[in-house]
Amino acid sequence: MTIVISEEIKQALQEKKALVALESTIITHGMPYPQNIETAKSVESVVREEGAIPATIALMEGKVCVGLDDDDLEKLALNSPAKASLRDLPFLMAKKQYAGTTVASTSFLAKKVGIDFFATGGIGGVHRGAAESFDISNDLVALSKISVCVVSSGIKSILDIPKTLELLETLGVMVGSYQNKFVPAFYSSDSPYLSPYSFESVDDVVSVLQKRKELNLKSALLLMNSVPREFEIPFAVMEEKIQEAIKESKRQGITGQGVTPYLLKAVKEITKGESLKTNIALIKNNAKLAAQLTKNQKII
């Protein structure tokens, strides 16, 4: 498989510089235009400010690209992009399509080129009502097989958080919260759910990653990083809005890969744009922490 790697990323890999992988569904499906492009650029800037190099990953006319310039970001946003999880990559590559990469596909492609740290907003998981729909994100299976460190603001709060935590445990994915004993709930700094592990500092995370390397574990470390409190929407308030959005999605018959983008858009409308501000703040915060961790990037 040919992967198009930007010259900056190639040089960084050769010189073993700090790199942070960034997914692209935030551009294609996570936010409206032009906030998606503005956010993608500002997230890359945050990574650079911390002394690391951002590596945004996407499909561009069927080619896997690692490292996008401003023109690439615009093309990706404006060419009816698909959503590419791992199972979708071969088809979308063969059809020469544009596509944003999910947590699963970004983790896979980042590891393939030698990038061990990845910042995202929130991971996919077990959807509410999965007992009937069996709707469970491939992100969870991918994280059980790819030894990356994923920094996220927990599990998307539109999902079933406790069931997702249970499945992550079953799959052997280590889950811990950064400077928080609770599981952050994407838009909210806290949730009612205790985190399996808690890390107080970057050094704490690094020491655990070193032990994981000694054990040769093949699964990911999911590091959950709370949105800054000044940008959060309290859990109880957010839950009410999410229930409203879920009810409407069921009424409209939204299923499969369309559920998450629909709910994110519906929640944005219900919260009169507040959830979008929170989403932007949390992804920047996650990129900052991931960049700080990359100074020890060879420990995975």
C-alpha positions as CSV (number, residue, x, y, z in Angstrom):
1,M,0.0,0.0,0.0
2,T,1.3,3.4,-1.0
3,I,1.0,6.1,1.7
4,V,1.7,9.7,0.7
5,I,3.6,11.2,3.5
6,S,4.4,14.9,3.5
7,E,8.0,16.0,3.4
8,E,7.8,17.5,6.9
9,I,6.4,14.2,8.4
10,K,9.0,12.1,6.5
11,Q,11.8,14.2,7.9
12,A,10.3,14.1,11.4
13,L,10.1,10.3,11.2
14,Q,13.7,10.0,10.0
15,E,15.0,12.4,12.8
16,K,12.7,10.8,15.4
17,K,11.0,14.1,16.2
18,A,7.8,14.3,18.3
19,L,4.7,13.6,16.2
20,V,1.0,13.7,16.9
21,A,-1.5,11.9,14.6
22,L,-4.8,13.7,14.1
23,E,-8.0,12.2,12.7
24,S,-10.0,13.9,10.0
25,T,-13.6,13.1,10.6
26,I,-13.7,16.2,12.7
27,I,-13.3,18.0,9.3
28,T,-15.6,15.7,7.3
29,H,-18.3,14.8,9.7
30,G,-17.7,16.4,13.2
31,M,-18.3,20.1,12.5
32,P,-19.9,22.4,10.0
33,Y,-17.9,24.4,7.4
34,P,-16.0,26.7,8.0
35,Q,-15.5,25.9,11.7
36,N,-14.2,22.4,10.7
37,I,-11.3,23.9,8.7
38,E,-10.6,26.6,11.3
39,T,-10.6,24.0,14.1
40,A,-8.3,21.7,12.2
41,K,-5.8,24.5,11.6
42,S,-5.9,25.7,15.2
43,V,-5.5,22.1,16.6
44,E,-2.4,21.7,14.4
45,S,-1.1,25.1,15.8
46,V,-1.6,23.8,19.4
47,V,0.6,20.8,18.6
48,R,3.3,23.0,17.1
49,E,3.2,25.3,20.1
50,E,4.0,22.4,22.4
51,G,7.1,21.5,20.2
52,A,5.6,18.6,18.3
53,I,4.6,18.2,14.6
54,P,0.9,17.5,13.7
55,A,0.2,14.7,11.2
56,T,-3.4,14.9,10.1
57,I,-4.5,11.7,8.3
58,A,-7.1,11.4,5.5
59,L,-8.0,9.8,2.2
60,M,-7.4,12.1,-0.7
61,E,-8.8,10.8,-4.0
62,G,-8.3,7.3,-2.7
63,K,-4.7,7.9,-1.5
64,V,-3.8,7.6,2.2
65,C,-2.2,10.9,3.1
66,V,-0.3,11.6,6.3
67,G,0.2,15.3,6.7
68,L,-2.1,17.8,5.0
69,D,-1.6,21.4,3.9
70,D,-4.2,24.1,3.8
71,D,-5.3,23.3,0.3
72,D,-5.7,19.6,1.2
73,L,-7.9,20.5,4.2
74,E,-10.2,22.6,1.9
75,K,-10.4,19.9,-0.7
76,L,-11.2,17.3,2.0
77,A,-14.0,19.4,3.4
78,L,-15.6,20.4,0.1
79,N,-15.5,17.1,-2.0
80,S,-18.4,15.2,-0.5
81,P,-16.1,13.1,1.8
82,A,-17.0,9.7,3.1
83,K,-16.4,8.4,6.6
84,A,-13.6,5.8,6.6
85,S,-13.4,3.3,9.4
86,L,-11.0,0.4,8.9
87,R,-13.4,-1.8,7.0
88,D,-14.1,1.1,4.6
89,L,-10.5,1.9,3.5
90,P,-10.1,-0.7,0.7
91,F,-13.4,0.3,-1.0
92,L,-12.8,4.0,-0.7
93,M,-9.3,3.7,-1.9
94,A,-10.3,1.7,-4.9
95,K,-13.0,4.2,-5.7
96,K,-10.6,7.1,-5.4
97,Q,-12.7,8.9,-2.9
98,Y,-12.1,11.6,-0.3
99,A,-12.7,10.5,3.2
100,G,-12.2,11.4,6.8
101,T,-10.5,8.8,9.0
102,T,-12.0,7.6,12.3
103,V,-10.3,6.7,15.5
104,A,-10.0,3.1,14.3
105,S,-8.5,3.9,10.9
106,T,-6.4,6.8,12.1
107,S,-4.8,4.6,14.8
108,F,-4.1,1.9,12.2
109,L,-2.5,4.2,9.7
110,A,-0.6,6.2,12.3
111,K,1.0,3.1,13.7
112,K,1.7,1.9,10.2
113,V,4.0,4.9,9.5
114,G,5.5,4.9,13.0
115,I,3.4,7.5,14.9
116,D,2.5,6.3,18.5
117,F,0.5,9.2,19.8
118,F,-2.9,10.3,18.6
119,A,-5.3,13.1,19.7
120,T,-9.0,13.0,19.0
121,G,-12.2,14.4,20.4
122,G,-14.0,11.4,21.8
123,I,-13.9,7.7,20.8
124,G,-16.8,5.7,19.4
125,G,-18.3,3.0,21.5
126,V,-21.5,1.1,22.4
127,H,-24.5,3.0,21.2
128,R,-27.5,3.4,23.4
129,G,-30.0,0.7,22.6
130,A,-27.2,-1.6,21.3
131,A,-28.9,-4.6,22.9
132,E,-31.5,-4.3,20.0
133,S,-29.4,-2.6,17.3
134,F,-26.0,-4.2,17.9
135,D,-24.6,-0.8,17.0
136,I,-21.0,-0.9,18.4
137,S,-18.1,1.2,17.0
138,N,-15.2,-0.5,15.4
139,D,-13.0,1.9,17.3
140,L,-13.2,-0.4,20.3
141,V,-12.0,-3.5,18.4
142,A,-9.2,-1.5,16.8
143,L,-8.0,-0.1,20.1
144,S,-7.7,-3.7,21.4
145,K,-5.2,-4.5,18.6
146,I,-3.1,-1.4,18.0
147,S,-0.5,-0.2,20.5
148,V,-1.0,3.5,20.3
149,C,-1.7,6.1,23.0
150,V,-5.0,7.8,22.2
151,V,-5.8,11.1,24.0
152,S,-9.5,11.8,24.0
153,S,-12.2,13.5,26.1
154,G,-13.5,10.1,27.0
155,I,-16.4,8.3,25.3
156,K,-18.8,10.5,23.2
157,S,-21.6,11.3,25.6
158,I,-24.2,10.4,23.0
159,L,-23.2,6.8,23.6
160,D,-23.7,4.3,26.4
161,I,-20.7,5.1,28.6
162,P,-20.8,2.3,31.2
163,K,-21.4,-0.4,28.5
164,T,-18.5,1.0,26.5
165,L,-16.2,0.9,29.5
166,E,-17.3,-2.7,30.2
167,L,-16.5,-3.7,26.6
168,L,-13.1,-1.9,26.7
169,E,-12.3,-4.0,29.7
170,T,-13.3,-7.2,28.0
171,L,-11.1,-6.3,25.0
172,G,-8.1,-5.6,27.2
173,V,-7.8,-1.9,26.5
174,M,-6.3,0.1,29.3
175,V,-8.5,3.1,30.2
176,G,-7.4,5.9,32.5
177,S,-8.4,9.6,33.2
178,Y,-5.9,12.4,33.4
179,Q,-6.0,14.4,36.6
180,N,-9.5,13.2,37.3
181,K,-10.9,10.1,39.2
182,F,-14.0,10.1,37.1
183,V,-14.6,9.3,33.4
184,P,-15.0,12.6,31.4
185,A,-18.1,12.6,29.3
186,F,-16.9,14.5,26.2
187,Y,-18.9,17.8,26.7
188,S,-18.7,17.4,30.5
189,S,-15.5,17.3,32.7
190,D,-17.0,14.6,34.9
191,S,-19.6,11.8,34.8
192,P,-21.2,9.5,37.4
193,Y,-18.6,6.8,36.4
194,L,-15.3,6.2,38.2
195,S,-12.3,5.8,36.0
196,P,-10.5,2.5,36.2
197,Y,-7.2,4.4,36.6
198,S,-6.1,7.9,37.2
199,F,-2.9,9.7,36.1
200,E,-1.7,12.8,37.9
201,S,1.0,13.9,35.5
202,V,2.6,13.4,32.2
203,D,5.4,11.5,34.0
204,D,2.7,9.1,35.4
205,V,1.5,8.3,31.9
206,V,5.0,7.8,30.6
207,S,5.9,5.4,33.4
208,V,2.9,3.2,32.6
209,L,3.6,3.3,28.9
210,Q,7.1,2.1,29.6
211,K,5.8,-0.9,31.6
212,R,3.3,-1.6,28.8
213,K,6.2,-1.7,26.4
214,E,8.2,-4.1,28.6
215,L,5.1,-6.4,28.6
216,N,4.8,-6.1,24.8
217,L,1.1,-5.3,25.0
218,K,-0.5,-4.9,21.6
219,S,-3.6,-2.9,22.7
220,A,-3.9,0.9,23.1
221,L,-3.9,3.1,26.2
222,L,-7.0,5.3,26.1
223,L,-6.1,8.4,28.1
224,M,-9.2,10.4,28.9
225,N,-8.6,14.1,29.3
226,S,-11.4,16.4,30.6
227,V,-12.5,19.4,28.7
228,P,-11.4,22.6,30.6
229,R,-14.2,23.4,33.1
230,E,-14.8,26.9,31.7
231,F,-16.0,25.3,28.4
232,E,-17.9,22.3,29.8
233,I,-21.6,21.7,29.7
234,P,-22.6,19.9,33.0
235,F,-23.4,16.2,32.7
236,A,-27.1,16.4,33.8
237,V,-27.8,19.4,31.5
238,M,-26.1,17.6,28.5
239,E,-27.9,14.3,29.2
240,E,-31.3,16.1,28.8
241,K,-30.2,17.5,25.4
242,I,-28.9,14.2,24.2
243,Q,-32.1,12.4,25.1
244,E,-34.0,14.9,23.0
245,A,-31.6,14.4,20.0
246,I,-31.8,10.6,20.3
247,K,-35.6,10.6,20.3
248,E,-35.6,12.7,17.1
249,S,-33.0,10.4,15.4
250,K,-35.2,7.4,16.1
251,R,-38.2,9.2,14.7
252,Q,-36.3,9.9,11.5
253,G,-34.9,6.3,11.3
254,I,-31.2,7.3,11.4
255,T,-29.0,4.2,11.7
256,G,-25.4,3.0,11.3
257,Q,-22.6,5.4,10.6
258,G,-25.1,8.2,10.2
259,V,-26.1,8.2,13.9
260,T,-23.1,10.0,15.4
261,P,-22.9,12.9,12.9
262,Y,-26.7,13.3,13.1
263,L,-26.6,13.4,16.9
264,L,-23.7,15.8,17.1
265,K,-25.4,18.2,14.7
266,A,-28.7,17.9,16.6
267,V,-27.1,18.5,19.9
268,K,-25.4,21.6,18.5
269,E,-28.8,23.0,17.4
270,I,-30.4,22.1,20.7
271,T,-27.7,23.8,22.7
272,K,-27.7,26.8,20.4
273,G,-24.1,26.3,19.4
274,E,-22.7,25.8,22.9
275,S,-21.8,22.2,22.2
276,L,-19.7,23.2,19.2
277,K,-17.6,25.6,21.3
278,T,-17.1,22.8,23.9
279,N,-16.1,20.4,21.1
280,I,-13.5,22.8,19.8
281,A,-12.0,23.5,23.2
282,L,-11.7,19.8,24.1
283,I,-9.9,18.7,20.9
284,K,-7.4,21.5,21.4
285,N,-6.9,20.4,25.0
286,N,-6.3,16.8,23.9
287,A,-3.9,17.9,21.2
288,K,-1.9,19.8,23.8
289,L,-1.6,16.8,26.1
290,A,-0.7,14.4,23.3
291,A,2.0,16.8,22.1
292,Q,3.4,16.9,25.7
293,L,3.6,13.1,25.7
294,T,5.3,12.8,22.4
295,K,8.6,14.0,23.9
296,N,8.8,10.4,25.1
297,Q,7.4,9.0,21.8
298,K,9.7,5.9,21.6
299,I,8.3,4.3,24.8
300,I,5.4,2.6,23.0
